[in-house]
Structure formats: structure tokens, C-alpha cells
């Protein structure tokens, strides 16, 4: 997650090889990127359990 980032509220998931995907916090839908669902599954599971934390952090970084 980056400060002063664009809408919608999202977080970045980056693979070891540098590819990344942007995930919308409210829906956990893939906004853009090059990672498949299998590659994203662990991050999406974590995000589902911590969605409120992600949204709070987004609001701190992007007032």
C-alpha cells in the first residue's frame, strides 16, 4: 500500500519475480495486474481476515 495512491482503495501484491496485482479492499477483486488466483490465494485469505485493518491503513495513508 502506498501513500497518496489512486482510487479505489487497494493494496498491492507483488510476486518474487516483480509481477504484481492490485486488489480492491472492499471486494478483494483484482483491479489490475499479472498474478493469477492461485498466486494470490494466500494474500486474499489474509486480506479477507484483515479487511478492516487494510481500510484503516488506507485512510491513514490517503486522507
N, C-alpha and C positions, 0 to 999 in steps of 0.2 A: 504494500500500500504506500502511496506517495502523497506528500503534501501538495496542495494546490493542483490536484488532479482533476480531470474532466468528469462530467456526469455520465452515466448514472453511478451511484456509489458502488464501488467494486474493489476487488483485490486481484493481485497478480499471482499466478502460479508459474514458477519457472522450473524447467527441467534442467538436468545437469549439462545437457548439450546446448543450453542457451535458448531453446524454444520456450515460448510462454503462452499462457492463455489468461484472459481477463474474465473474471467471474462476478456477476451481479450479486450483491449481498442479499437483496430481498428475495430473490427467486433461486439463487445458485445456478442460474442459467449461464452458459458460456456466451460472453459478449463478443469476443473475438479471440483469435489465436490458433495455434497449431497443435495443441495437445488433444489426444483422444480421451474418451471417457475412462478407459482403463488406466491411463496415466494419471488422470485427475481424481480417481476414486478415493484415495486416502485424504487428499486435501478437501474434497467435497464432504466427506464424512466428518472431518474435524470442523469444517465451517458450519455444517448443519447443527452441530452441538454447541457452537460458539457464535451464532449469528448476532446476538445482542452485543457481544464484545466487539465484533468486527464493525458493526454500525456505530457504536460509541467511538471507536478509534477513528473511523472515517470522519465523524463530526468534529473530533479534536483536530485532525489534520487539514480538514477542508471546511472551515467555519462559514 
